[in-house]
Amino acid sequence: MAVDSKVWSLGPFRRRYVAPTVPDKLGVGILVFNALSDLQAGMASILAHAKPEYELLVFDNGDDAATPAWMSATHPRVPYIRSFRNTGCWNARNRMLEHFAARGCEFVLLQDQDVRWTGDAAAAMLAVFRKYPDTGCVSWRLATETMGRHSIDETGAVTPPESPGMCCMFALPALLAGKDPDLVAWYHGYGLCYRGDTDVCFSLHSKGYKTRVVQNGPCLVAHEHPHMGVGRLGPQRSVENAYSAAVFARRCAKYQWPSL
């Protein structure tokens, strides 16, 4: 079944939002979709452990009335973007990245609504970037273990160079590096929720950046119910998966990416 990607995407990252970078400035973005209780628990865990200088943002792809009401009542100073419809993960990531780029953030941590911090997850992830300057993305073993067949070297570099996007931190200069617009930030030709996170890691790989996991210390994030979001797609899930798999296969051939 042919599917038009324009149904799901509002386009690529727009460079006009990029402001001068402030070293070590960090933005933390949460993507939510009709899951207020998850957002409440996730934000509470971040606020309990994050340093005050971390900047927060919530991007809402949902259509419920409770989430915007709660944000307005309890976190009126936290930037909140309410999408006019569900535009998918990759549009949301690009729009969040634009927000943080305009704020001068050097690093962005983007996570799902059902991720909980059990400590200062961001500080542990930032430490990886500082130790290994060729890092483009930092994730957690908790994420890569769900995929299988991946190896991790002594520096935390993952092979194949990918991670699910449940809780990943990116260096903004790495995401925006290069002249090929189709390797900048999140490629917008995918469906709602498949393959885009693998694609962005492979794009970083093409530009010489590693995807790593935090090696030292305990895992400082918990993932409450993986795959629940894609489960809400119902019969559309198989169409989404097949469409995005075909897009990814074409990009693998074009850029000679390693096999999964």
N, C-alpha and C positions, 0 to 999 in steps of 0.2 A: 504493500500500500504506500503510495507516495504521500509525503508530508511536507508542507511548505514551512521552512524554518522561520519565515517572517512572522508566522503566527505567534512564535514564542520569544522573539528577540526584538529589542529596541536598538540594537547596534553595538558597535565596538566601543572600547574606551576612547574618550575624547581628550586629546592632549591639551586642549585649551584650559583645562582645569588645573594643570600642574603649576604649583607655586614653588619658590625656592625651598629646598629641603632643610629641615631643622635636624641636626644629627641626633639620632636615638629617639626622636619623637615617635610615639606609638599610638596607632588607632586600633580599637577593638570593635569589630562589627558583628552583630548577631542577625542572622536571617531567620525570620519566623513565618509560619504559615498556619493560621487557624489553630494555634496551640498556646493559649495564654498561660496555662499552668506551667508549661515548659519554660516559657519566657520568664515568668516570675522566678522560678527556681534558678534558672541560668543566670539572670541578672543578679540575684541575691548572692550567688556564689562568687561572681566576679567582683561585686562591690565589697565582699568580705575579705578578699585576698589581693585585689589589685592596688597598685600604687595610685595615689590621687592624680598624678600627672597623665595617666592613661586616658585617652579620649574615647568615649563610647558612642555608638551609633546603632540604631535598630532599623532594619529594612523589613517591611511587612508586605508579603505577597498575598496575604489572606483577604477575606471579605467579611470577617466577623465584626461585630460592633464592640465587643468587649475589650479587644486589644488596644485600639486607639483611646478608648475611654480610660483604661487603666494607665496607659502611658501619660496621658494628660494629667491625671489626678495624682500620680505617684512620682513620676520622673519628668516633670515639665521642662527641665533644662537639658535633658538628653535628646540630641537630634533624632528625629523619627521620620522615616520616609515611608509613606503609605502608597503602594503601587495601585494604579487604577484597575489592575487585574493581575492574575498570576502570570508574571513574565519570565519565570524560571530562575534557576540558580545563577546562570552565567550573566544574565542581565543584571541581577541583583548584585553580584560581585563587582561587575564593572562600575555600577553606579556608586557602590560603597567606596570603591577605590578612587573614583573621582572626588568624592567628598573628602576623603583623607588626603589625597594629593593636593587639593586646594588649601588644606590646613597645614601643609608642609611636613606631613608625616614621612619619615624615612622607612618605617616598618608598619605593616598592617597585619592584624590577626583577625581572621574571619572564621566564624564557627556556626555550627547548627544550633537550633533552639534548645535541643535536649542535651547539650554538653554542660557539665558542671565542673567548675574549678575546685580542687581540693587543696590548693596552695597557689602561690603566685606563678601560674603556668607561663605567663608572658616573660617573666624574668628568666626562667630556665631556657626558654626558646631563644631569647635575645642573646644569651650566653653562647649559644651555638654559632650565631652569626659573628659574634666578636672573635671567637676562636678560629673560625674557618671563613675567611672573607669571600671565598668562592661559592658560598651558600646562597641559593635563591629562595628555597622553601624549607621550613622546619615543621615537622609533624611529630607524632608519637608512635611508639611501637604498638600501642593499643590499636591504632588505625591500620598500620601495615599488616598486623597479624590477621586481620579479617580477610586479607586478599590471598595470602599464601604464596609460595614459590618465589619469595623475594629474599635476597641476601642483604646483609648490612655489614659494612666494613668497620674497621677500628675507629674511623672518624664519624660514624653514624650515617654515611652515605648509603642510599638505598639503590639496589639494582633489581629489576628495572627501575628507572628514576621516577617513581610516582608515589602518590599517597592519596587516599580518600580525603575529602575536604571537610571532615567533621570538625577539625580544629587545626588550622594551618596558619603559620606566620610567613609572610613574604617580605622580601626587601623590595621596596618600590622601585629603586633604580634598576634592579634586575628585571622586574616585570616589564618595565618600559624601555629596556635596552633594545637596540637593533633598528634597522630600517624597514624590515618586513612587517607591515601592519597586522598580518595574520599570525604573528608570533608575539604580539604585544598584549599583555593582560589576558583576559579570557576570550577565546574564540567564540563568536556569537552565532555560529552556524549549527550548533547542536540543538537537540530538543530540550525539554524542561530540566532534566536532572541526570542525564547519563553522559559519561566520558569527559565532561568538561574539566574536571579536576585532574584526571590523568593527562589530558591535553596540555594544561598550563604547566605541569611539571616537565612534560616532554619538550615544550617550547623553551622553558628555561634551560633544559639540557642542550638544546640546539645552540643556545647562546653561551654555553660554557659554565652554567651554574648547576650546582648539585642540589638534590633534594635529600635532606638529612632528617634523622629522628633524634630526639633528646636521649643521650646515652647515660648521663650521670644523674644519680638520685632516683627517687620514686616517680612513678607516673602521677602527674598533678592534674589530670583530667579524668572524668568518667563520662561514658556515653550511655545514656539511660535506655533508649530503645532504637538501636540502629535500624535503618531501612523502613521505619514507619512512614516517613514522608512519601517515599516512592510507592509504598503499598497503597496509599490513598488514590493512586491513579486508576486503579481497577483495570478493566480490559485495555485501557490506553497504554498501560505499562509495557506490553509486548511491542506495540507500535513504536513507542518512544525508544525502547532498547534497540530495536532493529535499525531504526533510522539513524540514531547516534552512532551505532557500531559501523554503519556504512560510511558515515562522514569521517569517523576516526580512521578507518582503513584507507580512505583516499589521502588523508593527511600523513599517515605513516608512510605511504608510498612516495608522496611528494617530498617529504623531508628526510626520508631514510631513517626513520626512528627505529629503535631496537624493538624486538618482538616482546610481547607480553607472555 
